[in-house]
């Protein structure tokens, strides 16, 4: 059974920082591309950042220079360090694991709420 469990969300003031973590089980973590997505109320889910099995990263323009995605294959974890948070970063953040092949394997966590407010 595949599980992605996020943690680290919460309430933070504008300009503050948070670190999200996602722990995966039930998959060969090291071969998966991992990512963080977010969904704000009334909006579609959008990509925040991804990291390939080789460590290449990709960021949404809105978070470049503020967020850093990293992975630790030995622990089956992917983290998102968020800095200089703004109210527009408020959303539910979801962890994603994806493996492209003959069959696409695509798994999601349950999400963790991040609220940026004074």
Buried (B, 14 or more C-beta within 10 A) or exposed (E): EEEBBBBBBEEBEEEBEBBBBBBBEEBEBEEBBBBBBBBBEEEEBEBBBBBBBEEEBBBBEEBEEBBBBBBEBEEBBBBBBBBEBEEEBBBBBBBBBBBEEEEEBEBBBEBBEBBBEE
